[in-house]
Amino acid sequence: KLADLKGLKSGRLRLAVITTAKYFAPEILGSFCEKFPGIEVSLKITNRESIIERMVANEDDLYIFGEPKTAGMEVEATYLAPNPLVIVARNDHPLTQEKRIPLEHLAGENFLLRETGSGIRDSLVRRFQEKGLRPRVRMELGSNEAIKHAIVAGLGLSALSLHSLNLDWGGGRLAMLDVEGFPVDRAWYLVHPKGRELSTLARTFLAFAIEQEPEIRATLNKTYQVLRADKQAIL
Ligand code: PGA
């Protein structure tokens, strides 16, 4: 249809994604813009709470975050890719030598937590709460990057998305701990409010994005194998 083609020639696509999707969103937008060079794209990167606020205020075309059922409004959600959560320590931490560490053993460790409103923070705290525990918070930091630096600086452990630990980062100073219940099996979804019709461009992007799943999974698997002592792949 003519209108459809027009939308792909010069339309505008507004995306808002949780912090961990920034490791993949620019690449995929790059290939998408190559296909549709006339379009204009904006990408907002922020935490789960702010993403949901933006969705309530109808500020973007599409959102990427996890656990869409608990977003507090009716949504349409399409599975995009895995987003596993792992416990990370500096590679000389004594716990890197242990297997199947019960979460209880981490209760005495110093933890670096993301800010309130972060989905990762919620997910980690919930894991502890399920055991009647809470993490001992050494420091709150507003970004995954700052947390990685703080781990390398020896300030404590944290929970991070495997996406934030890709091969380019950390000069090998970060290690994944083998903790019971981890990696937490999470996922990214492409989300928009139910009943709100997507633009042609947004629909085309959604279809394009979900096709990238095998590649995203392969990259994650590589990261996982590098971080695991026994090089086993699970995803
Ligand atoms: P957050 O979400 O930025 O809200 O912590 C990231 C994630 O859930 O992977």
Residues whose N, C-alpha, C, O or C-beta is under 5 A from the ligand:
A	BS01	PGA	I18 T19 T20 T46 N47 R48 G117 S118 G119 I120 R121 S161
